[in-house]
Amino acid sequence: MNLMADILLNVTIAFLVGSVLFGIQRKVMARIQLRPGPPIIQHLLHTMKFFIKETVFPKTAAMPFYVVITVILCAIWVAAVIVGPVTQGPLLLLFAIFAIHKIVEHNAGSSSGSPYGKLSCVRAVFSAAAELPLFAVLIIIFLQTGTMQLSTIVAYQAEHGALIFTLPLAAMMFIALIISKSYYYSPLNITLAKDIVSGFETEHFGMLRGFIMISEAITWYMLLWVFLTVFFGALSPLMYLIGMVILTALIGAVNALTPILNPNHSVMTEITLAFIGIVGSIIMMFYI
């Protein structure tokens, strides 16, 4: 298979699987809360719907930036698929894409001129103070494996065993990072909290919202893919799928049972988990 076909296949898989995982997450949350919940393919249906609906532009939007930012949001996650499943390149580059996503969130919110979007973009900056310490998981993985290359990390685990057993607190930090980027009433995702409607997405319609929804599905797929690859090593496609479904269901249960934290509490919770993870992982590596 040539490179372009491999990229197209993996991007398509990421979008379709990510969309279905969103449906599973919402279904788990609904069942816990004694509701029937939407169909599992609801995210996919909504994405297709937006591409056939009229695209309108708010009078307050900063053109053409308002349009370009949605394309950039989609493009960076296509790049993440190339760095991850396609080439198994540098883990540092994937985390750089996660950081760029935070910048894009900020600019998407400010570009529309909506007060809800502007509040979301302010929160994007605020929440970065909590998410950056969680990114210290990179240092922990490097100290343990001596590399930042995904393919080499996988090879290390084939020889020494899965990192989930030697770095459980680092895995906890990554799970907290995933929850902080989880959609649908996440206790830690303050940029999409329902007190500000839909956050930075509030004033994007039609095809523009469709691009955002594609990027959402790919984002979720890639977060889970990176976690499974880094902490479990080489997995078959079936095991990746099973792992993603289990993680999505568990995070759906967390979202359903945990109150949505206000921004201050969310940030302090993430910083506390990062502190425990960093200190605990270093102690385990060097003293146990």
Secondary structure as UniProt FT lines:
FT   HELIX           3..32
FT   TURN            33..34
FT   TURN            40..41
FT   HELIX           42..52
FT   TURN            59..60
FT   TURN            63..64
FT   HELIX           65..81
FT   HELIX           82..86
FT   HELIX           91..111
FT   HELIX           115..134
FT   TURN            135..136
FT   HELIX           137..145
FT   HELIX           150..160
FT   HELIX           163..166
FT   HELIX           168..180
FT   HELIX           190..192
FT   HELIX           194..196
FT   TURN            197..198
FT   HELIX           199..201
FT   TURN            202..203
FT   HELIX           206..232
FT   HELIX           237..257
FT   HELIX           263..287
//
